[in-house]
């Protein structure tokens, strides 16, 4: 098995590792599409062949985690099983079956006779991915990186060290089996190593931290490398004056109770004052699902069981079965509340009024803006993006649920017959700038 | 005239300014397209009406600059004139005539019956633009920001203070005249103010520094806000074994002499050893244009006038009539040199061989990769992008020449009939993920 994971703490060996990853990326990114597909097939097979080894490594992590009294939910995320591995293999097979995303022509222009410009999709380069307990992430992110021709340096949580090491080795061995450099996938351990790597902005092109927003912000503050961050989700469900009470109830329950720790869960209900007479129905459904309600004075009049809310509640991501409720006089007031307290993640309106619908869709500045649909739909799989890199609250590059496209950039390819720029301009030749059809592969 | 530019140094007033810009952006970004078009028309008119005032302010800057012995090229960039103002107005008119870029549907998917997802182009939010002596930038960048619905905070060079202030006032007055908030455009002065604003990552969404790569790197190191940076251009021209000597000569002269301080100028010539017998022709044409040549030993044998090159030359952006020349044994060696010393800006190959062409286009990792065309074509205007925000050497969001699309992000709009996520999944309803046609406006 290929040596998989570096515990190196010294800068020199981390620079070597990042250089090796970059060199590995050149090989991976310029390989033919079917070679990358073959690597993914090989990975899927290896995950089957090495199941016992993987589960044994995972058992070591689980034993240590139980000893250090890791909480039950964290243990659950750490644990692998034959069925989880089968699901992971299925995911790899799906990514392998996808069309190769490299070399797609996204724009083509005839600048002049025999001078053709094409903008084509290309790998970004070397990605540094930082994630927490789930060892599944090694395979999920690793397979997306292989598909998109990027090298990855993977830093998982220390509690999953044994599991991550054997999974990283599977990825590296799959590369080698198809004649590609193993170092296109590297594993590292330890926070010190991350700190050092964040200095290497000439070797690493994008950092993707998957974890708490405190983690994301601390990384953003300590590197020149661009960060594709997934920060908190303070999502709102707005019940308009004309909201259908049945839809409002359904969306509130799904948004709050479907998966309360998810970033697309609802944290605050904003209620138009004309809807207040029907609020008790919504409130009761939530109480029946053990949701603790914290409401402003006007809505508490309809919800005697609710505790009083403070301004702090509007700015809190509970990640739990707790819901804040506030009354608004107008839809614009709800939008202003969203812009003041929201995290621009996912915002939803329940309405039967077409003017409210249009104003909300146009006026709300968030990655996802919904009308009469649950905030829980904000998800790469549900959006039909295939595998999900994460949900980005960044505004540039990729926003909202991010699929494999978030791991791509473009290059501009210009082919001529010896033309020079000095021949064009006022009083000289003019550009044609004739737009050409796109969509096909690069060549 | 609307108060235009803040000299505030204290954090509280800068926070107020950034908040006002954000509130201004909400108004600008959600206004109807024809209102933004009218603002641009108004701006063009104001630049005409206030020509005397603008030129008088510019004269104050020029007087001070001459007193402080600013160099002639910098004086040239600082100076405005009736003809420069006419060109600026023409640029504003062109941007005004462009289709509104907001609300374009870039992806649409029917997730299920009556559950329609659309990804639509949207303004990014508040941009902080830092630029140097040319006051023209206020109008050029300001008009792109208005067209794309973004607020801008503009920080120009102190040597252009009077000019910038009156131009910022024109932008603000144009907004007010169409009923939009003036604060969607703000001017600030002083480096301290920039330092403070770079802390405000919750209010400012993108920083675009236009200047030296030292400036860009220092900004990247001191903020959590994403930076759209334009760093140095160390561009190469590769002369393949099969290069046509006439094309090679033309591209070398255009690439080096067309505008030597431009970031898309050629800094190093990489010469396949089989081309060496013809190198003297290329070298003589460059010497005739007063280019100083610095060459490795093998190429100096053909170019007796060249000085010896050192490793430092390969990593230098001369920005001047100086050219480094190195011999390579293979095309792959040239590509390896480019990846080691280049800045991934623009790389060009002269060849008549289709295999070399394909290998170069596929194998070179740079924003722009050219075959048989001058590096000087790497430019937003020449690419047909309309006005240019800059040339990005970032790999994410926007790479290479950046037009108005670099100032846009997307939002995901989902419209349903009360659907909830809990109804979908294994053993429940399946998503349709039916791709819908795109291209039209949002509604």
Contacts between the chains, C-beta under 8 A, distances in Angstrom:
chain1	res1	chain2	res2	distance
A	26	B	339	7.1
A	26	B	363	7.7
A	26	B	365	7.1
A	29	B	365	7.5
A	30	B	362	5.7
A	30	B	363	5.3
A	109	B	383	7.0
A	109	B	384	5.1
A	111	B	377	7.2
A	111	B	382	6.8
A	111	B	383	7.4
A	111	B	384	6.8
A	115	B	373	6.3
A	115	B	377	7.8
A	117	B	383	6.1
A	117	B	384	7.7
A	122	B	365	7.6
A	124	B	395	5.2
A	124	B	396	6.5
A	125	B	365	7.1
A	125	B	395	6.2
A	201	B	220	7.5
A	205	B	395	5.0
A	205	B	396	7.5
A	206	B	395	7.3
A	206	B	396	6.0
A	217	B	224	6.8
A	220	B	201	7.5
A	220	B	224	3.9
A	221	B	224	5.3
A	224	B	217	6.8
A	224	B	220	4.0
A	224	B	221	5.3
A	226	B	226	6.3
A	226	B	394	6.8
A	226	B	395	7.8
A	226	B	396	5.0
A	226	B	397	7.9
A	228	B	396	7.6
A	244	B	418	6.9
A	246	B	418	7.4
A	247	B	417	7.9
A	247	B	418	3.7
A	250	B	418	6.0
A	250	B	420	5.4
A	251	B	418	6.9
A	251	B	420	6.4
A	253	B	420	7.8
A	254	B	420	3.6
A	254	B	421	5.9
A	254	B	422	5.2
A	258	B	420	7.5
A	258	B	421	5.7
A	258	B	422	5.3
A	339	B	26	7.1
A	350	B	418	7.8
A	357	B	415	7.5
A	358	B	443	6.8
A	361	B	413	5.3
A	361	B	415	7.6
A	361	B	442	7.8
A	361	B	443	7.8
A	362	B	30	5.7
A	362	B	442	7.8
A	363	B	26	7.7
A	363	B	30	5.3
A	365	B	26	7.1
A	365	B	29	7.4
A	365	B	122	7.5
A	365	B	125	7.0
A	365	B	411	7.7
A	366	B	411	6.8
A	367	B	411	6.5
A	367	B	412	6.4
A	368	B	411	7.1
A	368	B	412	4.5
A	368	B	413	7.9
A	368	B	414	6.7
A	369	B	411	5.8
A	369	B	412	7.2
A	369	B	413	5.3
A	369	B	414	7.6
A	370	B	413	7.6
A	370	B	414	4.4
A	370	B	415	7.4
A	370	B	416	7.2
A	371	B	414	7.4
A	371	B	415	4.9
A	371	B	416	7.1
A	372	B	415	6.7
A	372	B	416	4.7
A	372	B	417	5.8
A	372	B	418	5.3
A	372	B	419	7.8
A	373	B	115	6.3
A	373	B	414	5.0
A	373	B	415	6.9
A	373	B	416	3.3
A	373	B	418	7.5
A	373	B	419	5.4
A	374	B	419	6.8
A	374	B	420	4.5
A	374	B	421	5.1
A	374	B	422	7.9
A	376	B	420	7.1
A	376	B	421	3.5
A	376	B	422	7.5
A	377	B	111	7.2
A	377	B	115	7.8
A	377	B	414	5.9
A	377	B	416	7.9
A	377	B	419	7.5
A	377	B	421	5.4
A	378	B	412	7.4
A	378	B	414	8.0
A	379	B	421	7.7
A	382	B	111	6.8
A	382	B	421	6.7
A	382	B	424	7.1
A	382	B	431	6.6
A	383	B	109	7.0
A	383	B	111	7.4
A	383	B	117	6.1
A	383	B	412	7.0
A	384	B	109	5.1
A	384	B	111	6.8
A	384	B	117	7.7
A	384	B	431	6.6
A	384	B	433	3.7
A	394	B	226	6.9
A	395	B	124	5.2
A	395	B	125	6.2
A	395	B	205	5.0
A	395	B	206	7.3
A	395	B	226	7.8
A	395	B	409	4.7
A	396	B	124	6.5
A	396	B	205	7.5
A	396	B	206	6.0
A	396	B	226	5.0
A	396	B	228	7.6
A	396	B	396	7.3
A	396	B	397	4.3
A	396	B	409	6.2
A	397	B	226	7.9
A	397	B	396	4.3
A	397	B	397	4.1
A	399	B	409	5.3
A	399	B	410	5.8
A	399	B	411	7.2
A	399	B	412	7.9
A	400	B	410	7.7
A	400	B	411	7.5
A	400	B	412	4.8
A	401	B	412	7.4
A	409	B	395	4.8
A	409	B	396	6.2
A	409	B	399	5.3
A	410	B	399	5.8
A	410	B	400	7.7
A	411	B	365	7.7
A	411	B	366	6.8
A	411	B	367	6.5
A	411	B	368	7.1
A	411	B	369	5.8
A	411	B	399	7.2
A	411	B	400	7.6
A	412	B	367	6.4
A	412	B	368	4.5
A	412	B	369	7.3
A	412	B	378	7.4
A	412	B	383	7.0
A	412	B	399	7.9
A	412	B	400	4.8
A	412	B	401	7.4
A	413	B	361	5.4
A	413	B	368	7.9
A	413	B	369	5.3
A	413	B	370	7.6
A	414	B	368	6.6
A	414	B	369	7.6
A	414	B	370	4.4
A	414	B	371	7.5
A	414	B	373	5.0
A	414	B	377	5.9
A	414	B	378	8.0
A	415	B	357	7.5
A	415	B	361	7.6
A	415	B	370	7.4
A	415	B	371	4.9
A	415	B	372	6.8
A	415	B	373	6.9
A	416	B	370	7.2
A	416	B	371	7.1
A	416	B	372	4.7
A	416	B	373	3.3
A	416	B	377	7.9
A	417	B	247	7.9
A	417	B	372	5.8
A	418	B	244	6.9
A	418	B	246	7.4
A	418	B	247	3.7
A	418	B	250	6.0
A	418	B	251	6.9
A	418	B	350	7.8
A	418	B	372	5.3
A	418	B	373	7.5
A	419	B	372	7.8
A	419	B	373	5.4
A	419	B	374	6.8
A	419	B	377	7.6
A	420	B	250	5.5
A	420	B	251	6.4
A	420	B	253	7.8
A	420	B	254	3.6
A	420	B	258	7.5
A	420	B	374	4.4
A	420	B	376	7.1
A	421	B	254	5.9
A	421	B	258	5.7
A	421	B	374	5.1
A	421	B	376	3.5
A	421	B	377	5.4
A	421	B	379	7.7
A	421	B	382	6.7
A	422	B	254	5.2
A	422	B	258	5.2
A	422	B	374	7.9
A	422	B	376	7.5
A	424	B	382	7.1
A	431	B	382	6.6
A	431	B	384	6.6
A	433	B	384	3.7
A	442	B	361	7.8
A	442	B	362	7.8
A	443	B	358	6.9
A	443	B	361	7.8
